[in-house]
Structure formats: C-alpha cells, structure tokens
Amino acid sequence: MKETDFKNQVVVVTGAGQGLGRAYAELFASRGAAVVVNDTGFGEDGQALADKVAEFIRASGGEAVSIKESVAERDSVKRIVEGTLQRYGRIDALVHNAGIVRDRPILEMSDEAFNNVLNVHLYGSFYLLQEIHPVMCRQDYGRIVLITSSAALHGVATQTNYAAAKAGIFGLVQAYKEELSGRNIQCNMVAPLAVTQMTSESINPDFHKFLKPEKVAPMVAYLCSKECTFSGCLYAAGAGYYGRIGIFWSNGVYFSNDTVSIEDIAENLEKISDMKNSTHISSSIHSARKFMRNVFKQINS
Ligand SMILES: NC(=O)c1ccc[n+]([C@@H]2O[C@H](COP(=O)([O-])OP(=O)(O)OC[C@H]3O[C@@H](n4cnc5c(N)ncnc54)[C@H](O)[C@@H]3O)[C@@H](O)[C@H]2O)c1
C-alpha cells in the first residue's frame, strides 16, 4: 500500500503543545508536513509549550513553527491564519484540537466557566472555519478535523459546558459539510480517548499505558490526507479501537389519522423507542424522507 505522506503540505494543529495535539503534530511532521504548532500554554519551566514542540520537531529533522495565539478570540485566530500564510503561503489541513475543561455541577456553573469552554471549543471552531475556508477555496484543496468528545454524545456529570461545546461542533460540521458540496475540501471529526494532563486523574492508572495519544493520531492524520474524500463523519479513536459513530433513527410508528393523542404516544412508546433495525441517517434530506414517508404514501394512494 502506498505510504500516506504530507510532503509540501502545511498543517495547522491547535493545542499542539502537549497531549493529543503534540502527537498529531509529530506524526504530520514525520510524514513531511510543515507543521504550525499552535498553543497558548506554558510548561513548569516557563517555556511556551508551542515553542518546545516546534523546536523538538525541527531537532528531529522536521519543519515546524510555533504560533502562541488563542483560538478563543476572532482576532487571534486571524493572526494564526495570517502567520501561517506569511510563513508557508498555504494551509492544506487544520486540526482544531485545543481544549480546556472547567467542570462544575450545573448549579455551580458560572457564566464565565460556561463561556470560556464554549469559546475555545465551539467559537474556536467557528472562527477557524471562517478564516480558513477562503484559503482552502482558493487552493481548491483542504482537509479539516475538529475534535469532539464522547462526553458530548453520552454526557458526563459536571460537564454541561464541555458537552454543549463539543456537541455544538457536531452540528457545526453537519451544516458546514453541506456548504462544501462540490469542493475538494473535507471536514470530519474525531472523538479521542487518551491519557493526557486533561484526563490522567480521571483514568485508572492501570490503563494509562494502553491509552497513548499516538494511538489516536493515525485516524486524525488519515482524515487530513488526500486519501480522505468524504465529509461530516465522526470517528472514535483510542486504545487501539477505531470506529465510526453515527446517528440512527428508530423505525418508529406512523399514524395516518388526522389527530394523534397523548395516549396514542403513551400506548406506542415502546415501539416508537425501539432501536432494533434502526436506520443510519446521514443527511437532512435523508431525515426529511423519514418524516415524510407516511405523507408521500397517503398522497400517492
Ligand atoms: N484526552 C482525551 O481522552 C480526550 C477525550 C475527548 C476529547 N478530547 C479533546 O481532545 C483535545 C486535546 O485534549 P488533550 O487531552 O490532549 O488535552 P491537553 O490539555 O493535554 O491539551 C490541550 C492543549 O490545548 C491548549 N489550549 C487551551 N486553550 C487554548 C487556546 N485558547 N488556544 C490555543 N491552545 C489552547 C492547552 O494549552 C493544551 O496544551 C481537546 O479538545 C479535548 O477536549 C480529549
């Protein structure tokens, strides 16, 4: 099989100063990409994390530059994009991986904690897409991966802010993929699991050695490669597991009577809720067809 390479490609990885982002940045660099290592964080020695990773990549024979601007504000996102273009002239791939958590039970969740998390994950995604979209359209090429989380899909107590932000990314990508139709730009998502400074305290130490960020990186890199020709998909990656996560609708129940009562719902709830033989719904047209099947049947009868 032909080896996937990123030679002559420029890849921006946000939050690449440590953890998962660092693993992504190092994999891209090892396959020939010029990597923009974006991160606002600092190590205990006072050195910027982004500088450290960019230096490490260069010392290993790769090409990298650090940009220490925040993804959480419009103007600094503009500087990430402008800085990349000034240095390398193009952006082939973006991985928006930067992240924070500010966990609190709902009644203790301040507006500030809620907004800060949304700003980094969701508004950061929005700003980055808006600033990078024209660049990728000019190139007629681009690959984007936004990082979400299983916490958004299934919920973790104390993470209403994080779940809302990460679920928002899912919706953002579904709408954005429709706007990409016909272009050679693909946008997908990854829900990772790995031990990093964000997760190490919540994961049993016995499992740490199995949950390396390097195990997530190949999935992200594939979705950023020329080989990836689809959009709107969400993949799970971690501990050696790689799988797709989709939206399934139950077969449900169609009532053809003009009025439907609360009791009709109550009596049929088991059937309405039954996920056996459910259908994967991958677009809004597909979902509209699901709603309208009964209507079309009645019109055509
Ligand atoms: N580790 C997991 O198991 C896991 C699970 C699900 C989702 N995620 C997501 O994966 C991503 C990476 O997580 P991680 O575990 O490597 O965490 P991490 O804390 O090790 O790395 C996140 C990095 O983002 C940087 N960052 C934070 N705010 C920023 C900003 N405004 N601008 C630029 N950089 C900023 C931080 O300085 C940090 O270096 C996050 O989006 C996280 O929510 C991680």
The ligand as a MOL file (V3000), in Angstrom:
LIG
                    3D

  0  0  0     0  0            999 V3000
M  V30 BEGIN CTAB
M  V30 COUNTS 44 48 0 0 0
M  V30 BEGIN ATOM
M  V30 1 N -7.6800 13.1250 26.2660 0
M  V30 2 C -8.8600 12.5770 25.9830 0
M  V30 3 O -9.1460 11.4120 26.2960 0
M  V30 4 C -9.8940 13.3790 25.2610 0
M  V30 5 C -11.1800 12.8350 25.1320 0
M  V30 6 C -12.1260 13.5240 24.3880 0
M  V30 7 C -11.7910 14.7320 23.8060 0
M  V30 8 N -10.5420 15.2550 23.9890 0 CHG=1
M  V30 9 C -10.2410 16.5220 23.3320 0
M  V30 10 O -9.0010 16.4070 22.6700 0
M  V30 11 C -8.3550 17.6850 22.6470 0
M  V30 12 C -6.9420 17.5690 23.2230 0
M  V30 13 O -7.0580 17.1660 24.5570 0
M  V30 14 P -5.8180 16.6870 25.4510 0
M  V30 15 O -6.3630 15.5910 26.2620 0
M  V30 16 O -4.6190 16.4900 24.6270 0 CHG=-1
M  V30 17 O -5.6480 17.9430 26.4180 0
M  V30 18 P -4.3630 18.7810 26.8470 0
M  V30 19 O -4.8210 19.6420 27.9770 0
M  V30 20 O -3.2010 17.8850 27.0670 0
M  V30 21 O -4.0600 19.6660 25.5660 0
M  V30 22 C -4.8750 20.7450 25.2000 0
M  V30 23 C -3.9750 21.8780 24.7660 0
M  V30 24 O -4.8000 22.9580 24.2960 0
M  V30 25 C -4.1410 24.1690 24.6730 0
M  V30 26 N -5.0980 25.2720 24.6870 0
M  V30 27 C -6.0620 25.5130 25.5970 0
M  V30 28 N -6.7230 26.6380 25.3000 0
M  V30 29 C -6.1720 27.1290 24.1640 0
M  V30 30 C -6.4310 28.2620 23.3600 0
M  V30 31 N -7.3950 29.1230 23.6880 0
M  V30 32 N -5.6850 28.4440 22.2480 0
M  V30 33 C -4.7050 27.5740 21.9010 0
M  V30 34 N -4.3910 26.4880 22.6580 0
M  V30 35 C -5.1210 26.2650 23.7740 0
M  V30 36 C -3.5880 23.8760 26.0590 0
M  V30 37 O -2.5380 24.7870 26.4070 0
M  V30 38 C -3.1230 22.4420 25.9130 0
M  V30 39 O -1.7510 22.3730 25.5840 0
M  V30 40 C -9.2750 18.6270 23.4030 0
M  V30 41 O -10.1090 19.3050 22.5090 0
M  V30 42 C -10.0760 17.6890 24.2740 0
M  V30 43 O -11.3140 18.2590 24.6640 0
M  V30 44 C -9.5940 14.6130 24.7000 0
M  V30 END ATOM
M  V30 BEGIN BOND
M  V30 1 1 1 2
M  V30 2 2 2 3
M  V30 3 1 2 4
M  V30 4 1 4 5
M  V30 5 2 4 44
M  V30 6 2 5 6
M  V30 7 1 6 7
M  V30 8 2 7 8
M  V30 9 1 8 9
M  V30 10 1 8 44
M  V30 11 1 9 10
M  V30 12 1 9 42
M  V30 13 1 10 11
M  V30 14 1 11 12
M  V30 15 1 11 40
M  V30 16 1 12 13
M  V30 17 1 13 14
M  V30 18 2 14 15
M  V30 19 1 14 16
M  V30 20 1 14 17
M  V30 21 1 17 18
M  V30 22 2 18 19
M  V30 23 1 18 20
M  V30 24 1 18 21
M  V30 25 1 21 22
M  V30 26 1 22 23
M  V30 27 1 23 24
M  V30 28 1 23 38
M  V30 29 1 24 25
M  V30 30 1 25 26
M  V30 31 1 25 36
M  V30 32 1 26 27
M  V30 33 1 26 35
M  V30 34 2 27 28
M  V30 35 1 28 29
M  V30 36 1 29 30
M  V30 37 2 29 35
M  V30 38 1 30 31
M  V30 39 2 30 32
M  V30 40 1 32 33
M  V30 41 2 33 34
M  V30 42 1 34 35
M  V30 43 1 36 37
M  V30 44 1 36 38
M  V30 45 1 38 39
M  V30 46 1 40 41
M  V30 47 1 40 42
M  V30 48 1 42 43
M  V30 END BOND
M  V30 END CTAB
M  END
